[in-house]
Amino acid sequence: MGEQYKKNSNAKGFTLLEVLIALAIFSIGILGMAKAQTSSTFQNVKSRLYTERAADAAGWVEQTLNLDFDNDGTLTPVSYDRYTITKAVTNRVLDPNITSSNIVDTVKRIDVSVQDKKTGNLFFTITYYKAITY
């Protein structure tokens, strides 16, 4: 009876221990790839949202630039699903090339800010200058 359990030296294949170790190494590799995929997806969503915010803010600036010089357009903040866009127009801008405190009435500063709706954190601010043309 003991003879049937003798180890056959000609046996081919893998032992159970070798298969378990290979599966453990394979599982670690798969988990690493899943983490990389999750991180990549998160960054793609974050980039898409940032691009949407920048496009909306640039649209506000373009609308303001296309108005007559005396028309600032709407200054009411616009709230979207995840963020709020605020526009501020400064009608009289100090000329940085003049050392005195001369004020130039022919230049406007347009600031468009994008804030997170939940936290109130500022994502970015776009600043443009608009000059009167004759």
LUMRO-713659 format. One record per residue: residue in three letters; x negated, y, z of N, C-alpha, C, O in turn; residue number from 1. Coordinates in steps of 0.02 Angstrom, whole numbers, padded with zeros to 5 digits. Each point is the difference from the previous one (the first is absolute). Example, Ala and Ser with C-alpha at 12.3 -4.5 7.8 and 13.67 -1.06 7.14 Angstrom:
@aa->ALA	n.east->-00660	n.north->-00284	n.up->00390	ca.east->00045	ca.north->00059	ca.up->00000	c.east->-00045	c.north->00060	c.up->00000	o.east->-00052	o.north->-00001	o.up->00033	i->1 $
@aa->SER	n.east->00070	n.north->00054	n.up->-00069	ca.east->-00042	ca.north->00059	ca.up->00003	c.east->00039	c.north->00055	c.up->00037	o.east->-00025	o.north->00055	o.up->00008	i->2 $
END
This chain:
@aa->MET	n.east->-00041	n.north->-00059	n.up->00000	ca.east->00041	ca.north->00059	ca.up->00000	c.east->-00043	c.north->00063	c.up->00000	o.east->00019	o.north->00050	o.up->-00030	i->1 $
@aa->GLY	n.east->-00074	n.north->-00051	n.up->00062	ca.east->-00044	ca.north->00057	ca.up->00002	c.east->-00035	c.north->00012	c.up->-00067	o.east->-00025	o.north->00055	o.up->-00012	i->2 $
@aa->GLU	n.east->00023	n.north->-00106	n.up->-00030	ca.east->-00035	ca.north->00007	ca.up->-00062	c.east->00037	c.north->00046	c.up->-00050	o.east->-00033	o.north->00032	o.up->-00041	i->3 $
@aa->GLN	n.east->00097	n.north->-00029	n.up->00044	ca.east->00036	ca.north->00041	ca.up->-00048	c.east->-00008	c.north->00075	c.up->00012	o.east->00017	o.north->00040	o.up->-00044	i->4 $
@aa->TYR	n.east->-00042	n.north->-00020	n.up->00102	ca.east->-00011	ca.north->00071	ca.up->00014	c.east->-00073	c.north->00021	c.up->-00010	o.east->-00019	o.north->00056	o.up->00016	i->5 $
@aa->LYS	n.east->-00021	n.north->-00099	n.up->-00044	ca.east->-00070	ca.north->00017	ca.up->-00012	c.east->-00004	c.north->00054	c.up->-00052	o.east->00040	o.north->00003	o.up->-00047	i->6 $
@aa->LYS	n.east->-00089	n.north->00040	n.up->00055	ca.east->-00010	ca.north->00055	ca.up->-00047	c.east->-00027	c.north->-00027	c.up->-00065	o.east->-00048	o.north->-00038	o.up->-00001	i->7 $
@aa->ASN	n.east->00079	n.north->00058	n.up->-00052	ca.east->-00022	ca.north->-00021	ca.up->-00065	c.east->-00050	c.north->00052	c.up->-00026	o.east->00018	o.north->00058	o.up->-00010	i->8 $
@aa->SER	n.east->-00079	n.north->-00078	n.up->00000	ca.east->-00052	ca.north->00047	ca.up->-00020	c.east->00008	c.north->00022	c.up->-00073	o.east->-00032	o.north->00048	o.up->-00021	i->9 $
@aa->ASN	n.east->00074	n.north->-00081	n.up->-00017	ca.east->00011	ca.north->00019	ca.up->-00069	c.east->00062	c.north->00045	c.up->-00009	o.east->00018	o.north->00017	o.up->-00056	i->10 $
@aa->ALA	n.east->00013	n.north->00001	n.up->00111	ca.east->00061	ca.north->00041	ca.up->-00004	c.east->-00017	c.north->00069	c.up->-00028	o.east->-00052	o.north->00029	o.up->00016	i->11 $
@aa->LYS	n.east->00097	n.north->-00003	n.up->-00058	ca.east->-00010	ca.north->00066	ca.up->-00031	c.east->00057	c.north->00045	c.up->00021	o.east->00055	o.north->-00024	o.up->00016	i->12 $
@aa->GLY	n.east->-00068	n.north->00090	n.up->-00015	ca.east->00051	ca.north->00047	ca.up->00019	c.east->-00022	c.north->00042	c.up->00059	o.east->-00059	o.north->-00001	o.up->00019	i->13 $
@aa->PHE	n.east->00107	n.north->00039	n.up->00008	ca.east->-00015	ca.north->00046	ca.up->00055	c.east->00030	c.north->-00026	c.up->00064	o.east->00051	o.north->-00035	o.up->00001	i->14 $
@aa->THR	n.east->-00084	n.north->00052	n.up->00054	ca.east->00028	ca.north->-00018	ca.up->00065	c.east->00052	c.north->00052	c.up->00019	o.east->00003	o.north->00055	o.up->-00029	i->15 $
@aa->LEU	n.east->00037	n.north->-00072	n.up->00076	ca.east->00052	ca.north->00046	ca.up->00024	c.east->-00031	c.north->00065	c.up->00027	o.east->00027	o.north->00054	o.up->-00010	i->16 $
@aa->LEU	n.east->-00083	n.north->-00059	n.up->00044	ca.east->-00034	ca.north->00058	ca.up->00027	c.east->-00024	c.north->00048	c.up->-00056	o.east->00006	o.north->00060	o.up->00007	i->17 $
@aa->GLU	n.east->-00032	n.north->-00089	n.up->-00060	ca.east->-00023	ca.north->00042	ca.up->-00056	c.east->00059	c.north->00036	c.up->-00033	o.east->-00006	o.north->00058	o.up->-00019	i->18 $
@aa->VAL	n.east->00062	n.north->-00092	n.up->00012	ca.east->00059	ca.north->00031	ca.up->-00030	c.east->00026	c.north->00056	c.up->00045	o.east->00019	o.north->00053	o.up->-00026	i->19 $
@aa->LEU	n.east->-00017	n.north->-00062	n.up->00090	ca.east->00023	ca.north->00051	ca.up->00047	c.east->-00046	c.north->00062	c.up->-00001	o.east->00025	o.north->00056	o.up->00001	i->20 $
@aa->ILE	n.east->-00089	n.north->-00067	n.up->-00004	ca.east->-00047	ca.north->00057	ca.up->-00003	c.east->00009	c.north->00038	c.up->-00066	o.east->00000	o.north->00061	o.up->00000	i->21 $
@aa->ALA	n.east->00008	n.north->-00097	n.up->-00055	ca.east->00011	ca.north->00032	ca.up->-00065	c.east->00065	c.north->00041	c.up->00001	o.east->00003	o.north->00056	o.up->-00027	i->22 $
@aa->LEU	n.east->00050	n.north->-00084	n.up->00057	ca.east->00064	ca.north->00036	ca.up->00005	c.east->-00007	c.north->00062	c.up->00043	o.east->00031	o.north->00052	o.up->-00015	i->23 $
@aa->ALA	n.east->-00069	n.north->-00055	n.up->00068	ca.east->-00010	ca.north->00058	ca.up->00043	c.east->-00037	c.north->00055	c.up->-00037	o.east->00019	o.north->00059	o.up->00004	i->24 $
@aa->ILE	n.east->-00070	n.north->-00077	n.up->-00041	ca.east->-00037	ca.north->00050	ca.up->-00039	c.east->00044	c.north->00030	c.up->-00054	o.east->00000	o.north->00061	o.up->-00010	i->25 $
@aa->PHE	n.east->00038	n.north->-00102	n.up->-00024	ca.east->00046	ca.north->00023	ca.up->-00052	c.east->00053	c.north->00047	c.up->00030	o.east->00017	o.north->00051	o.up->-00030	i->26 $
@aa->SER	n.east->00009	n.north->-00068	n.up->00089	ca.east->00051	ca.north->00041	ca.up->00032	c.east->-00028	c.north->00069	c.up->00018	o.east->00035	o.north->00051	o.up->-00008	i->27 $
@aa->ILE	n.east->-00095	n.north->-00049	n.up->00033	ca.east->-00031	ca.north->00064	ca.up->00017	c.east->-00007	c.north->00044	c.up->-00062	o.east->00011	o.north->00060	o.up->00002	i->28 $
@aa->GLY	n.east->-00031	n.north->-00091	n.up->-00057	ca.east->-00006	ca.north->00037	ca.up->-00063	c.east->00067	c.north->00027	c.up->-00025	o.east->00004	o.north->00057	o.up->-00022	i->29 $
@aa->ILE	n.east->00047	n.north->-00098	n.up->00026	ca.east->00068	ca.north->00022	ca.up->-00021	c.east->00025	c.north->00056	c.up->00045	o.east->00029	o.north->00048	o.up->-00025	i->30 $
@aa->LEU	n.east->-00040	n.north->-00053	n.up->00090	ca.east->00021	ca.north->00054	ca.up->00045	c.east->-00037	c.north->00065	c.up->-00014	o.east->00030	o.north->00054	o.up->00003	i->31 $
@aa->GLY	n.east->-00093	n.north->-00058	n.up->-00020	ca.east->-00038	ca.north->00059	ca.up->-00018	c.east->00027	c.north->00033	c.up->-00064	o.east->00005	o.north->00061	o.up->-00004	i->32 $
@aa->MET	n.east->00012	n.north->-00102	n.up->-00045	ca.east->00029	ca.north->00027	ca.up->-00062	c.east->00069	c.north->00030	c.up->00012	o.east->00017	o.north->00051	o.up->-00030	i->33 $
@aa->ALA	n.east->00022	n.north->-00081	n.up->00074	ca.east->00066	ca.north->00028	ca.up->00015	c.east->-00007	c.north->00067	c.up->00035	o.east->00039	o.north->00046	o.up->-00015	i->34 $
@aa->LYS	n.east->-00086	n.north->-00040	n.up->00060	ca.east->-00012	ca.north->00065	ca.up->00034	c.east->-00023	c.north->00053	c.up->-00051	o.east->00023	o.north->00057	o.up->00004	i->35 $
@aa->ALA	n.east->-00066	n.north->-00076	n.up->-00050	ca.east->-00023	ca.north->00047	ca.up->-00051	c.east->00058	c.north->00022	c.up->-00044	o.east->00005	o.north->00058	o.up->-00018	i->36 $
@aa->GLN	n.east->00039	n.north->-00104	n.up->00001	ca.east->00058	ca.north->00016	ca.up->-00042	c.east->00048	c.north->00048	c.up->00038	o.east->00025	o.north->00047	o.up->-00029	i->37 $
@aa->THR	n.east->-00014	n.north->-00061	n.up->00092	ca.east->00044	ca.north->00043	ca.up->00040	c.east->-00029	c.north->00071	c.up->00006	o.east->00036	o.north->00049	o.up->-00008	i->38 $
@aa->SER	n.east->-00101	n.north->-00045	n.up->00020	ca.east->-00033	ca.north->00065	ca.up->00006	c.east->00003	c.north->00037	c.up->-00067	o.east->00012	o.north->00060	o.up->-00001	i->39 $
@aa->SER	n.east->-00023	n.north->-00095	n.up->-00053	ca.east->00003	ca.north->00031	ca.up->-00066	c.east->00070	c.north->00027	c.up->-00016	o.east->00007	o.north->00055	o.up->-00026	i->40 $
@aa->THR	n.east->00043	n.north->-00094	n.up->00043	ca.east->00070	ca.north->00022	ca.up->-00012	c.east->00015	c.north->00062	c.up->00042	o.east->00032	o.north->00046	o.up->-00026	i->41 $
@aa->PHE	n.east->-00053	n.north->-00045	n.up->00088	ca.east->00012	ca.north->00058	ca.up->00044	c.east->-00033	c.north->00062	c.up->-00029	o.east->00030	o.north->00053	o.up->-00002	i->42 $
@aa->GLN	n.east->-00093	n.north->-00059	n.up->-00021	ca.east->-00035	ca.north->00057	ca.up->-00028	c.east->00033	c.north->00024	c.up->-00066	o.east->00001	o.north->00060	o.up->-00013	i->43 $
@aa->ASN	n.east->00025	n.north->-00106	n.up->-00027	ca.east->00034	ca.north->00019	ca.up->-00061	c.east->00063	c.north->00040	c.up->00015	o.east->00014	o.north->00050	o.up->-00033	i->44 $
@aa->VAL	n.east->00024	n.north->-00071	n.up->00083	ca.east->00061	ca.north->00036	ca.up->00020	c.east->-00019	c.north->00069	c.up->00026	o.east->00032	o.north->00050	o.up->-00017	i->45 $
@aa->LYS	n.east->-00083	n.north->-00047	n.up->00058	ca.east->-00023	ca.north->00064	ca.up->00028	c.east->-00022	c.north->00048	c.up->-00056	o.east->00017	o.north->00059	o.up->00002	i->46 $
@aa->SER	n.east->-00053	n.north->-00085	n.up->-00051	ca.east->-00022	ca.north->00042	ca.up->-00056	c.east->00059	c.north->00024	c.up->-00042	o.east->00001	o.north->00057	o.up->-00023	i->47 $
@aa->ARG	n.east->00047	n.north->-00101	n.up->00012	ca.east->00059	ca.north->00019	ca.up->-00039	c.east->00039	c.north->00056	c.up->00035	o.east->00021	o.north->00048	o.up->-00032	i->48 $
@aa->LEU	n.east->-00012	n.north->-00054	n.up->00097	ca.east->00035	ca.north->00051	ca.up->00037	c.east->-00038	c.north->00066	c.up->-00001	o.east->00030	o.north->00054	o.up->-00006	i->49 $
@aa->TYR	n.east->-00096	n.north->-00056	n.up->00012	ca.east->-00040	ca.north->00061	ca.up->-00002	c.east->00006	c.north->00033	c.up->-00069	o.east->00005	o.north->00061	o.up->-00005	i->50 $
@aa->THR	n.east->-00004	n.north->-00102	n.up->-00048	ca.east->00007	ca.north->00027	ca.up->-00067	c.east->00068	c.north->00032	c.up->-00010	o.east->00006	o.north->00053	o.up->-00031	i->51 $
@aa->GLU	n.east->00046	n.north->-00084	n.up->00058	ca.east->00068	ca.north->00028	ca.up->-00004	c.east->00002	c.north->00068	c.up->00035	o.east->00027	o.north->00048	o.up->-00027	i->52 $
@aa->ARG	n.east->-00056	n.north->-00044	n.up->00085	ca.east->00000	ca.north->00063	ca.up->00039	c.east->-00038	c.north->00054	c.up->-00038	o.east->00022	o.north->00057	o.up->-00004	i->53 $
@aa->ALA	n.east->-00079	n.north->-00075	n.up->-00024	ca.east->-00040	ca.north->00049	ca.up->-00037	c.east->00036	c.north->00024	c.up->-00062	o.east->-00003	o.north->00059	o.up->-00017	i->54 $
@aa->ALA	n.east->00037	n.north->-00104	n.up->-00018	ca.east->00038	ca.north->00019	ca.up->-00060	c.east->00058	c.north->00047	c.up->00018	o.east->00012	o.north->00049	o.up->-00035	i->55 $
@aa->ASP	n.east->00024	n.north->-00065	n.up->00089	ca.east->00055	ca.north->00044	ca.up->00021	c.east->-00026	c.north->00069	c.up->00020	o.east->00030	o.north->00050	o.up->-00018	i->56 $
@aa->ALA	n.east->-00085	n.north->-00048	n.up->00055	ca.east->-00028	ca.north->00064	ca.up->00021	c.east->-00024	c.north->00040	c.up->-00060	o.east->00011	o.north->00060	o.up->-00004	i->57 $
@aa->ALA	n.east->-00044	n.north->-00093	n.up->-00043	ca.east->-00023	ca.north->00034	ca.up->-00060	c.east->00059	c.north->00026	c.up->-00041	o.east->-00004	o.north->00053	o.up->-00031	i->58 $
@aa->GLY	n.east->00059	n.north->-00090	n.up->00032	ca.east->00061	ca.north->00023	ca.up->-00034	c.east->00026	c.north->00064	c.up->00030	o.east->00022	o.north->00045	o.up->-00036	i->59 $
@aa->TRP	n.east->-00024	n.north->-00040	n.up->00102	ca.east->00022	ca.north->00061	ca.up->00034	c.east->-00045	c.north->00059	c.up->-00020	o.east->00024	o.north->00055	o.up->-00013	i->60 $
@aa->VAL	n.east->-00089	n.north->-00067	n.up->00011	ca.east->-00046	ca.north->00053	ca.up->-00019	c.east->00013	c.north->00021	c.up->-00072	o.east->00002	o.north->00060	o.up->-00014	i->61 $
@aa->GLU	n.east->00008	n.north->-00107	n.up->-00031	ca.east->00013	ca.north->00016	ca.up->-00070	c.east->00064	c.north->00040	c.up->-00007	o.east->00003	o.north->00048	o.up->-00039	i->62 $
@aa->GLN	n.east->00049	n.north->-00066	n.up->00075	ca.east->00063	ca.north->00037	ca.up->-00003	c.east->-00011	c.north->00073	c.up->00023	o.east->00025	o.north->00046	o.up->-00032	i->63 $
@aa->THR	n.east->-00063	n.north->-00037	n.up->00084	ca.east->-00012	ca.north->00067	ca.up->00026	c.east->-00043	c.north->00040	c.up->-00049	o.east->00011	o.north->00060	o.up->-00010	i->64 $
@aa->LEU	n.east->-00060	n.north->-00092	n.up->-00020	ca.east->-00043	ca.north->00035	ca.up->-00048	c.east->00039	c.north->00022	c.up->-00062	o.east->-00017	o.north->00050	o.up->-00032	i->65 $
@aa->ASN	n.east->00069	n.north->-00087	n.up->00014	ca.east->00039	ca.north->00015	ca.up->-00060	c.east->00053	c.north->00054	c.up->00013	o.east->00030	o.north->00024	o.up->-00048	i->66 $
@aa->LEU	n.east->-00019	n.north->-00005	n.up->00110	ca.east->00049	ca.north->00053	ca.up->00015	c.east->-00031	c.north->00068	c.up->-00013	o.east->-00060	o.north->00008	o.up->-00006	i->67 $
@aa->ASP	n.east->00104	n.north->00042	n.up->00002	ca.east->-00025	ca.north->00069	ca.up->-00005	c.east->-00041	c.north->00015	c.up->00062	o.east->00007	o.north->-00033	o.up->00052	i->68 $
@aa->PHE	n.east->-00051	n.north->00083	n.up->-00057	ca.east->-00045	ca.north->00015	ca.up->00055	c.east->00037	c.north->00020	c.up->00064	o.east->-00021	o.north->-00017	o.up->00055	i->69 $
@aa->ASP	n.east->00077	n.north->00052	n.up->-00062	ca.east->00038	ca.north->00024	ca.up->00058	c.east->00046	c.north->-00053	c.up->00029	o.east->00031	o.north->00011	o.up->00052	i->70 $
@aa->ASN	n.east->-00025	n.north->-00068	n.up->-00085	ca.east->00045	ca.north->-00053	ca.up->00023	c.east->-00042	c.north->-00056	c.up->00030	o.east->-00041	o.north->-00031	o.up->-00034	i->71 $
@aa->ASP	n.east->00052	n.north->00017	n.up->00098	ca.east->-00038	ca.north->-00053	ca.up->00035	c.east->00035	c.north->-00067	c.up->-00004	o.east->-00029	o.north->-00051	o.up->00021	i->72 $
@aa->GLY	n.east->00090	n.north->00049	n.up->-00046	ca.east->00037	ca.north->-00062	ca.up->-00001	c.east->00024	c.north->-00018	c.up->00069	o.east->00000	o.north->00042	o.up->00045	i->73 $
@aa->THR	n.east->00020	n.north->-00104	n.up->-00036	ca.east->00025	ca.north->-00021	ca.up->00065	c.east->-00057	c.north->-00014	c.up->00048	o.east->-00051	o.north->-00029	o.up->-00018	i->74 $
@aa->LEU	n.east->00059	n.north->00052	n.up->00080	ca.east->-00050	ca.north->-00013	ca.up->00052	c.east->00026	c.north->-00050	c.up->00052	o.east->-00033	o.north->-00012	o.up->00050	i->75 $
@aa->THR	n.east->00091	n.north->-00016	n.up->-00064	ca.east->00030	ca.north->-00049	ca.up->00046	c.east->-00038	c.north->-00066	c.up->-00006	o.east->-00008	o.north->-00025	o.up->-00056	i->76 $
@aa->PRO	n.east->-00015	n.north->-00004	n.up->00111	ca.east->-00034	ca.north->-00065	ca.up->-00004	c.east->00046	c.north->-00054	c.up->-00030	o.east->00060	o.north->-00001	o.up->00013	i->77 $
@aa->VAL	n.east->-00090	n.north->-00043	n.up->-00051	ca.east->00036	ca.north->-00056	ca.up->-00029	c.east->-00022	c.north->-00063	c.up->00035	o.east->-00060	o.north->-00014	o.up->00006	i->78 $
@aa->SER	n.east->00109	n.north->-00025	n.up->00018	ca.east->-00015	ca.north->-00061	ca.up->00037	c.east->00016	c.north->-00060	c.up->-00044	o.east->00056	o.north->-00008	o.up->-00025	i->79 $
@aa->TYR	n.east->-00105	n.north->-00035	n.up->00017	ca.east->00008	ca.north->-00062	ca.up->-00036	c.east->00005	c.north->-00058	c.up->00050	o.east->00005	o.north->00012	o.up->00060	i->80 $
@aa->ASP	n.east->-00007	n.north->-00072	n.up->-00084	ca.east->00008	ca.north->-00059	ca.up->00043	c.east->-00054	c.north->-00003	c.up->00055	o.east->00016	o.north->-00012	o.up->00058	i->81 $
@aa->ARG	n.east->-00078	n.north->00023	n.up->-00076	ca.east->-00055	ca.north->-00008	ca.up->00048	c.east->-00039	c.north->00064	c.up->00013	o.east->-00043	o.north->00001	o.up->00045	i->82 $
@aa->TYR	n.east->00055	n.north->00052	n.up->-00082	ca.east->-00040	ca.north->00060	ca.up->00008	c.east->00040	c.north->00062	c.up->-00015	o.east->00055	o.north->-00002	o.up->-00028	i->83 $
@aa->THR	n.east->-00083	n.north->00059	n.up->00048	ca.east->00032	ca.north->00065	ca.up->-00009	c.east->-00050	c.north->00046	c.up->-00035	o.east->-00059	o.north->00001	o.up->00016	i->84 $
@aa->ILE	n.east->00085	n.north->00037	n.up->-00065	ca.east->-00042	ca.north->00048	ca.up->-00037	c.east->00022	c.north->00070	c.up->00019	o.east->00059	o.north->00017	o.up->-00002	i->85 $
@aa->THR	n.east->-00108	n.north->00024	n.up->00021	ca.east->00013	ca.north->00069	ca.up->00020	c.east->-00042	c.north->00047	c.up->-00044	o.east->-00058	o.north->-00014	o.up->-00014	i->86 $
@aa->LYS	n.east->00090	n.north->00068	n.up->-00008	ca.east->-00036	ca.north->00049	ca.up->-00043	c.east->-00002	c.north->00067	c.up->00036	o.east->00050	o.north->00021	o.up->00029	i->87 $
@aa->ALA	n.east->-00107	n.north->00011	n.up->-00031	ca.east->-00008	ca.north->00067	ca.up->00028	c.east->-00033	c.north->00044	c.up->-00054	o.east->-00047	o.north->-00021	o.up->-00033	i->88 $
@aa->VAL	n.east->00073	n.north->00080	n.up->00025	ca.east->-00027	ca.north->00047	ca.up->-00049	c.east->-00022	c.north->00063	c.up->00037	o.east->00040	o.north->00032	o.up->00034	i->89 $
@aa->THR	n.east->-00103	n.north->-00013	n.up->-00043	ca.east->-00026	ca.north->00061	ca.up->00028	c.east->-00003	c.north->00051	c.up->-00056	o.east->-00036	o.north->-00009	o.up->-00049	i->90 $
@aa->ASN	n.east->00076	n.north->00063	n.up->00056	ca.east->00006	ca.north->00047	ca.up->-00055	c.east->-00059	c.north->00047	c.up->-00009	o.east->-00015	o.north->00021	o.up->-00056	i->91 $
@aa->ARG	n.east->-00019	n.north->-00006	n.up->00109	ca.east->-00056	ca.north->00047	ca.up->-00004	c.east->-00062	c.north->-00037	c.up->00025	o.east->-00004	o.north->-00019	o.up->00058	i->92 $
@aa->VAL	n.east->-00044	n.north->00010	n.up->-00102	ca.east->-00059	ca.north->-00039	ca.up->00016	c.east->-00060	c.north->00046	c.up->00003	o.east->-00009	o.north->00043	o.up->-00043	i->93 $
@aa->LEU	n.east->-00032	n.north->-00054	n.up->00094	ca.east->-00063	ca.north->00038	ca.up->00004	c.east->-00047	c.north->-00023	c.up->-00055	o.east->-00008	o.north->-00060	o.up->-00012	i->94 $
@aa->ASP	n.east->-00023	n.north->00108	n.up->-00021	ca.east->-00047	ca.north->-00016	ca.up->-00053	c.east->-00066	c.north->-00020	c.up->00033	o.east->-00030	o.north->00041	o.up->00035	i->95 $
@aa->PRO	n.east->00006	n.north->-00103	n.up->-00045	ca.east->-00061	ca.north->-00022	ca.up->00033	c.east->-00063	c.north->00035	c.up->-00026	o.east->-00052	o.north->-00003	o.up->00032	i->96 $
@aa->ASN	n.east->00057	n.north->00036	n.up->-00090	ca.east->-00059	ca.north->00033	ca.up->-00029	c.east->-00009	c.north->00071	c.up->00027	o.east->-00052	o.north->00031	o.up->-00013	i->97 $
@aa->ILE	n.east->00100	n.north->-00006	n.up->00049	ca.east->-00005	ca.north->00068	ca.up->00027	c.east->-00014	c.north->-00005	c.up->00075	o.east->00034	o.north->-00036	o.up->00036	i->98 $
@aa->THR	n.east->-00085	n.north->00071	n.up->-00013	ca.east->-00020	ca.north->-00005	ca.up->00071	c.east->00047	c.north->00036	c.up->00046	o.east->00006	o.north->-00018	o.up->00059	i->99 $
@aa->SER	n.east->00028	n.north->00070	n.up->-00083	ca.east->00047	ca.north->00035	ca.up->00044	c.east->00065	c.north->-00041	c.up->00003	o.east->00005	o.north->-00054	o.up->-00030	i->100 $
@aa->SER	n.east->00044	n.north->00080	n.up->00064	ca.east->00062	ca.north->-00037	ca.up->00008	c.east->00052	c.north->00021	c.up->-00053	o.east->00059	o.north->00005	o.up->00014	i->101 $
@aa->ASN	n.east->-00083	n.north->00006	n.up->-00075	ca.east->00046	ca.north->00017	ca.up->-00054	c.east->00045	c.north->-00060	c.up->-00015	o.east->-00022	o.north->-00057	o.up->00000	i->102 $
@aa->ILE	n.east->00084	n.north->00072	n.up->-00013	ca.east->00048	ca.north->-00053	ca.up->-00014	c.east->00020	c.north->00005	c.up->-00073	o.east->00013	o.north->00054	o.up->-00026	i->103 $
@aa->VAL	n.east->-00012	n.north->-00110	n.up->-00007	ca.east->00018	ca.north->-00003	ca.up->-00070	c.east->00073	c.north->-00021	c.up->-00005	o.east->00018	o.north->-00054	o.up->00022	i->104 $
@aa->ASP	n.east->00024	n.north->00097	n.up->-00052	ca.east->00071	ca.north->-00015	ca.up->-00006	c.east->00015	c.north->-00041	c.up->-00062	o.east->00058	o.north->-00019	o.up->-00011	i->105 $
@aa->THR	n.east->-00107	n.north->00004	n.up->-00029	ca.east->00013	ca.north->-00036	ca.up->-00062	c.east->-00019	c.north->-00074	c.up->00005	o.east->-00001	o.north->-00035	o.up->-00051	i->106 $
@aa->VAL	n.east->-00013	n.north->00011	n.up->00111	ca.east->-00018	ca.north->-00070	ca.up->00009	c.east->00043	c.north->-00030	c.up->00055	o.east->00009	o.north->00030	o.up->00053	i->107 $
@aa->LYS	n.east->00018	n.north->-00090	n.up->-00066	ca.east->00038	ca.north->-00037	ca.up->00051	c.east->-00037	c.north->-00064	c.up->00015	o.east->-00032	o.north->-00030	o.up->-00043	i->108 $
@aa->ARG	n.east->00037	n.north->00009	n.up->00104	ca.east->-00027	ca.north->-00065	ca.up->00021	c.east->00058	c.north->-00047	c.up->00011	o.east->00047	o.north->00017	o.up->00036	i->109 $
@aa->ILE	n.east->-00050	n.north->-00076	n.up->-00065	ca.east->00052	ca.north->-00050	ca.up->00006	c.east->-00029	c.north->-00060	c.up->00036	o.east->-00047	o.north->-00032	o.up->-00025	i->110 $
@aa->ASP	n.east->00073	n.north->00017	n.up->00084	ca.east->-00021	ca.north->-00059	ca.up->00039	c.east->00056	c.north->-00050	c.up->00002	o.east->00056	o.north->00017	o.up->00021	i->111 $
@aa->VAL	n.east->-00069	n.north->-00078	n.up->-00042	ca.east->00049	ca.north->-00053	ca.up->00003	c.east->-00029	c.north->-00054	c.up->00045	o.east->-00053	o.north->-00028	o.up->-00014	i->112 $
@aa->SER	n.east->00089	n.north->00013	n.up->00069	ca.east->-00023	ca.north->-00049	ca.up->00049	c.east->00045	c.north->-00061	c.up->00000	o.east->00060	o.north->00005	o.up->-00009	i->113 $
@aa->VAL	n.east->-00090	n.north->-00063	n.up->00018	ca.east->00037	ca.north->-00063	ca.up->00003	c.east->-00014	c.north->-00031	c.up->00068	o.east->-00057	o.north->-00012	o.up->00019	i->114 $
@aa->GLN	n.east->00112	n.north->-00001	n.up->00019	ca.east->-00005	ca.north->-00028	ca.up->00067	c.east->00038	c.north->-00066	c.up->00005	o.east->00051	o.north->-00010	o.up->-00033	i->115 $
@aa->ASP	n.east->-00077	n.north->-00034	n.up->00076	ca.east->00034	ca.north->-00062	ca.up->00015	c.east->00064	c.north->00017	c.up->00039	o.east->-00002	o.north->00039	o.up->00047	i->116 $
@aa->LYS	n.east->00057	n.north->-00069	n.up->-00066	ca.east->00064	ca.north->00016	ca.up->00031	c.east->00004	c.north->-00026	c.up->00072	o.east->00028	o.north->00033	o.up->00043	i->117 $
@aa->LYS	n.east->-00055	n.north->-00093	n.up->-00030	ca.east->00005	ca.north->-00030	ca.up->00066	c.east->-00049	c.north->00031	c.up->00050	o.east->00020	o.north->00020	o.up->00055	i->118 $
@aa->THR	n.east->-00084	n.north->-00016	n.up->-00074	ca.east->-00051	ca.north->00022	ca.up->00047	c.east->-00013	c.north->00075	c.up->-00003	o.east->-00026	o.north->00029	o.up->00048	i->119 $
@aa->GLY	n.east->00043	n.north->00003	n.up->-00103	ca.east->-00014	ca.north->00071	ca.up->-00008	c.east->-00072	c.north->00014	c.up->-00020	o.east->-00020	o.north->00058	o.up->-00004	i->120 $
@aa->ASN	n.east->-00019	n.north->-00111	n.up->-00009	ca.east->-00070	ca.north->00009	ca.up->-00021	c.east->-00002	c.north->00031	c.up->-00069	o.east->00040	o.north->-00018	o.up->-00044	i->121 $
@aa->LEU	n.east->-00086	n.north->00063	n.up->00034	ca.east->-00009	ca.north->00033	ca.up->-00065	c.east->-00041	c.north->-00046	c.up->-00045	o.east->-00056	o.north->-00019	o.up->00017	i->122 $
@aa->PHE	n.east->00085	n.north->00001	n.up->-00075	ca.east->-00037	ca.north->-00041	ca.up->-00049	c.east->-00051	c.north->00044	c.up->-00037	o.east->-00059	o.north->-00016	o.up->-00002	i->123 $
@aa->PHE	n.east->00083	n.north->00071	n.up->-00028	ca.east->-00044	ca.north->00045	ca.up->-00036	c.east->00037	c.north->00065	c.up->-00015	o.east->00061	o.north->00004	o.up->00006	i->124 $
@aa->THR	n.east->-00100	n.north->00046	n.up->-00026	ca.east->00027	ca.north->00065	ca.up->-00021	c.east->-00031	c.north->00018	c.up->-00067	o.east->-00061	o.north->-00005	o.up->-00009	i->125 $
@aa->ILE	n.east->00102	n.north->00026	n.up->-00038	ca.east->-00024	ca.north->00024	ca.up->-00064	c.east->00006	c.north->00076	c.up->00000	o.east->00052	o.north->00027	o.up->00018	i->126 $
@aa->THR	n.east->-00105	n.north->00007	n.up->-00038	ca.east->00000	ca.north->00073	ca.up->-00002	c.east->-00015	c.north->00023	c.up->-00071	o.east->-00049	o.north->-00020	o.up->-00031	i->127 $
@aa->TYR	n.east->00093	n.north->00063	n.up->00005	ca.east->-00009	ca.north->00031	ca.up->-00065	c.east->00006	c.north->00076	c.up->00007	o.east->00030	o.north->00024	o.up->00047	i->128 $
@aa->TYR	n.east->-00060	n.north->00011	n.up->-00093	ca.east->00006	ca.north->00072	ca.up->-00002	c.east->00034	c.north->00019	c.up->-00066	o.east->-00016	o.north->-00027	o.up->-00053	i->129 $
@aa->LYS	n.east->00063	n.north->00072	n.up->00058	ca.east->00036	ca.north->00023	ca.up->-00059	c.east->-00011	c.north->00076	c.up->-00007	o.east->00012	o.north->00038	o.up->00046	i->130 $
@aa->ALA	n.east->-00035	n.north->-00018	n.up->-00105	ca.east->-00013	ca.north->00071	ca.up->-00012	c.east->00051	c.north->00026	c.up->-00050	o.east->00023	o.north->-00036	o.up->-00044	i->131 $
@aa->ILE	n.east->-00006	n.north->00099	n.up->00053	ca.east->00046	ca.north->00032	ca.up->-00047	c.east->-00036	c.north->00011	c.up->-00066	o.east->-00059	o.north->00019	o.up->-00002	i->132 $
@aa->THR	n.east->00094	n.north->-00033	n.up->-00052	ca.east->-00029	ca.north->00011	ca.up->-00066	c.east->00039	c.north->00054	c.up->-00036	o.east->00061	o.north->00003	o.up->00005	i->133 $
@aa->TYR	n.east->-00096	n.north->00039	n.up->-00040	ca.east->00032	ca.north->00055	ca.up->-00036	c.east->00001	c.north->-00013	c.up->-00074	o.east->00025	o.north->00041	o.up->-00038	i->134 $
END
